[in-house]
């Protein structure tokens, strides 16, 4: 039986009290796409009822990047790369707790004989470095993993049905094999695990809240594709 696991690594832009001295004057950047995935948490919450297991992190990505490997050069942002040892230890403890808890839940499900489908919910800025992104929704997967490819093709069809006229792209605006949580989990679970990232254009969340029609379209399309064997 297939079990849906849901995660949202950039759900918020919170800065804990013990780190606030590092972010003095950074209110504007924390509120921007650099501080969090705008609109992602609302979409994530709407999809939770379909999930067997779910987790999210509302710590700002400028504190520590939950969607990067421990050796990634941008694990810490310019605001935290020179943090004191106690502050770094606090962030690393939070990072490892999030990842270990989720990984352990996947392990338990696989050991129980289930197939795990993990969807990681993200959003992206419409313009990056002056370049307009030509996508409304992106589905990120590893082309070498046929089950991920098959699922994304089916989901693309359903998204185009429920959100007609939308630009649904594969492995855009990022590659599905780039460093990330799903990439790490594929290495941990070479069998019985499929990791998909959904990326939604932040133009659908101009005030920080994802458009209800987009949420409904993604909800309905996911439900429809999950009903398939």
C-alpha atoms as one frame of an Amber mdcrd trajectory, in Angstrom:
protein
   0.000   0.000   0.000   1.215   3.502  -0.839   1.456   6.038   1.985   1.650
   9.785   1.394   4.232  11.688   3.393   4.088  15.483   3.279   6.694  18.037
   4.278   7.263  21.787   4.109  10.832  22.832   4.885  10.287  26.587   4.446
   6.887  27.053   6.068   7.718  30.275   7.930  10.239  33.010   8.608  10.510
  32.789  12.377  13.705  33.800  14.176  14.105  32.389  17.711  14.867  34.804
  20.517  18.430  33.543  20.899  19.180  34.451  17.263  17.475  37.822  16.939
  20.671  39.771  17.538  21.929  38.347  14.229  18.952  39.725  12.298  18.770
  43.329  13.451  17.573  45.401  10.487  16.777  42.307   8.410  12.983  42.538
   8.627  12.558  43.216   4.920  14.670  40.310   3.733  13.024  37.953   6.235
   9.637  38.863   4.765  10.861  38.229   1.204  11.306  34.970  -0.709  14.789
  34.760   0.744  13.346  34.334   4.233  10.691  31.703   3.492   8.554  30.085
   0.801   5.696  32.556   0.570   2.327  30.810   0.439   3.737  27.312   0.887
   2.360  26.683   4.365  -1.234  27.396   3.350  -0.960  24.886   0.515   0.731
  22.372   2.797  -2.063  22.620   5.389  -4.674  22.081   2.703  -2.960  18.849
   1.615  -2.404  17.480   5.134  -5.772  15.614   5.298  -4.554  13.367   2.472
  -1.286  12.529   4.225  -0.355   9.539   6.362   2.476  11.541   7.964   3.448
  15.204   7.758   6.019  17.661   9.107   6.904  21.307   8.625   9.518  23.794
   9.792   8.635  27.465  10.391  12.191  28.552  11.204  13.404  30.985   8.543
  15.643  29.468   5.909  18.015  32.335   6.696  18.649  30.707  10.070  19.496
  27.308   8.619  18.528  25.718   5.300  16.412  22.671   6.092  16.339  21.712
   2.416  20.126  21.464   2.065  22.539  18.728   3.049  24.738  19.173   6.104
  27.812  19.798   3.903  26.171  22.347   1.605  28.076  25.663   1.567  24.816
  27.587   2.022  23.503  25.566   4.948  23.991  28.727   7.006  23.083  32.129
   5.571  25.248  35.263   5.684  23.342  36.132   8.867  24.262  32.936  10.709
  27.518  31.707   9.183  29.497  33.543  11.886  27.092  32.760  14.724  28.453
  31.831  18.127  29.038  28.154  18.853  25.941  27.857  21.071  23.763  29.414
  18.384  25.125  27.083  15.706  24.633  24.085  17.998  21.015  25.134  18.548
  20.412  25.374  14.799  22.088  22.072  14.040  20.041  20.342  16.721  16.851
  21.707  15.142  18.045  20.666  11.680  18.906  17.105  12.696  15.729  16.655
  14.754  13.536  17.601  11.793  15.332  15.317   9.376  15.787  12.364  11.722
  12.130  12.356  12.825  10.888  12.371   9.246  13.407   9.774   8.084  12.526
   7.484  10.976   8.831   7.695  10.103   9.611   6.709   6.509  11.758   3.815
   7.684   8.945   2.523   9.884   6.441   2.712   7.055   8.723   0.885   4.628
   9.482  -1.801   7.218   5.717  -2.264   7.597   5.567  -3.139   3.904   4.369
   0.176   2.466   5.501   2.220  -0.499   6.257   5.812   0.552   5.384   8.773
  -1.649   6.921  11.926  -0.219   5.761  15.323  -1.493   7.781  18.313  -0.329
   5.837  21.590  -0.700   7.656  24.709  -1.913   7.074  27.992  -3.716   9.377
  30.095  -5.888   9.778  33.779  -6.672   8.423  34.767 -10.121  11.587  36.707
 -10.993  15.101  35.718  -9.966  18.176  37.781 -10.858  16.088  39.725 -13.373
  14.879  36.581 -15.152  11.159  35.822 -15.402  10.396  32.186 -14.601   8.151
  30.604 -17.252   6.237  28.238 -14.979   3.159  28.308 -12.763   3.775  24.963
 -11.083   6.877  22.807 -11.216   7.135  19.102 -10.378  10.652  18.086  -9.430
  11.783  14.461  -9.593  14.737  12.256 -10.483  14.386  11.173 -14.152  16.352
   8.009 -13.378  13.622   6.842 -10.996  10.795   5.627 -13.204   8.136   5.634
 -10.480   8.782   9.310  -9.778   8.614  10.112 -13.465   5.394   8.129 -13.914
   3.749   9.811 -10.932   4.729  13.305 -12.079   3.423  12.708 -15.599   0.093
  11.566 -14.170  -0.010  14.517 -11.770   0.799  16.917 -14.597  -2.178  15.585
 -16.553  -4.489  16.083 -13.580  -3.138  19.550 -12.826  -3.781  20.582 -16.420
  -7.312  19.214 -16.059  -8.138  21.020 -12.807  -6.137  24.177 -13.607  -6.635
  24.593 -17.363  -4.257  27.008 -19.033  -1.641  26.714 -16.283   1.999  26.169
 -17.169   2.924  22.896 -15.485   6.633  22.208 -15.933   8.816  19.232 -15.160
  12.027  19.875 -13.215  11.554  23.629 -13.347  12.505  26.094 -11.991  15.020
  23.716 -10.388  16.409  20.274 -11.193  14.850  17.446  -9.234  18.288  15.982
  -8.591  19.737  19.141  -7.018  20.744  19.057  -3.358  17.636  18.773  -1.190
  15.769  16.687   1.370  14.179  14.413  -1.228  17.588  13.886  -2.857  19.077
  12.786   0.460  16.146  10.484   1.184  16.494   8.766  -2.191  20.015   7.745
  -1.162  18.775   6.512   2.218  15.865   4.606   0.662  16.835   3.351  -2.814
  13.680   1.193  -2.827  10.056   1.793  -1.846  10.516   5.578  -1.666   9.583
   8.265  -4.188  10.384  11.909  -3.491   8.643  14.727  -5.349   8.964  18.474
  -4.811   6.073  20.659  -5.899   7.044  24.268  -6.603   4.286  26.872  -6.978
   4.857  30.363  -8.366   4.585  32.994  -5.642   2.658  35.251  -7.991  -0.358
  33.259  -6.795   0.318  34.466  -3.235   0.768  38.231  -3.660  -0.280  38.983
  -0.077   1.403  35.940   1.423  -1.655  33.689   1.111  -1.943  31.173  -1.703
  -4.850  31.675  -4.103  -7.788  29.429  -3.177  -8.289  28.258  -6.776  -4.680
  27.121  -7.020  -4.957  25.265  -3.715  -8.184  23.579  -4.791  -6.689  22.584
  -8.133  -3.647  21.042  -6.499  -5.790  19.300  -3.865  -8.137  17.817  -6.424
  -5.397  16.806  -8.845  -3.406  15.081  -6.119  -6.453  13.225  -4.870  -7.226
  12.068  -8.398  -3.733  10.756  -9.097  -3.466   9.066  -5.698  -6.575   7.067
  -6.528  -4.713   5.422  -9.383  -2.836   2.173  -8.670
